[in-house]
Amino acid sequence: MDTSTWRRIPDVHSFLARAGDFLRSRPALHTVTLTVCEGLRAQGTQAYGDGAPVFGVLERDGEVRAAYFRTPPYRLIVTPLTPEEAGSLAEHLRAVGGPVPGVNADEATAAAFAEAWRVRTGAAPLLHERLRLYRLGELQWPEPAPEGRGRIAEARDRALVAGWYVEFVRAIDGFGHRRPGAWADTRIAGRRVILWETPDGVPVSMAALTPQVAGQIRVAPVYTPAELRGRGYGAAATAHASRTALAEGAAEVLLFADLANPTSNGVYQRVGFRPVTDFAVYDLAGAADG
């Protein structure tokens, strides 16, 4: 008999205490959960929104087998599930209540949960985007490399970094820190923002790094203003940031790319990133969902 049980966890500290070993066992697949929860632990539970984050785990024979979390108002983040587990998660979330506006997970899990939620609520799933998770193999400097140099962002760059972060989040209609200035302050203080600048010292692209957790660092975000794209600046910033992550001792350097953007996917592969797996993001709207 299957004894799997979903259980709500009260806060990020309890969640990491209970699920931390499970999450660290597959750091690449769990990169978003690891890095966002580290941010919540370090910066407070309202780093991403006013609502209290929610957390849960699937336990079987006393061991954690899967996990989820959500930082309102954003979508649910779920670790890989079987179709049966996706169905039981939908039942659990219906029972505990609260909105489920969408789901972000590996492609199979996201599709299975979206369908399970539709069956139970009538909420029609709408595919928002597909992403590919990449892992750095052998770092390759882009050829031809643009003129200029990479440098670590400094306090004087705060307004630029915060502004570019806002533009990036807006462009992808995505998941972002609610206080861009605080995000910039934290990343700059940790020397985790790389700026590519032209020979005359004008910044033209940015690549940031998440803190190292479980041996992995993710390059996120990479942003070049629209009017400066197509000149190799983003590739150069990504390569420089990746080299910085390796110098910190990261066992894995990761990044996500939107599969609807073949240009960025091609750029990352030329720098040395190799596919790990695909993710999907669904919006779940149109019915009472909790």
Secondary structure, DSSP 8 states (H G I E B T S, - for coil): ----EEEEESSHHHHHHHHHHHHHHSTTTTHHHHHHHHHHHHH-TTSS-SS--EEEEEEETTEEEEEEEE-TTS-EEE----HHHHHHHHHHHHHH-----EEEEEHHHHHHHHHHHHHHH--EEEEEEEEEEEEE-S----SS--SSEEEE--GGGHHHHHHHHHHHHHHHT----S-HHHHHHHHHHTT-EEEEE-TTS-EEEEEEE---BTTEEEEEEEE--GGGTTSSHHHHHHHHHHHHHHHTT-SEEEEEEETT-HHHHHHHHHHTEEEEEEEEEEEEESS---
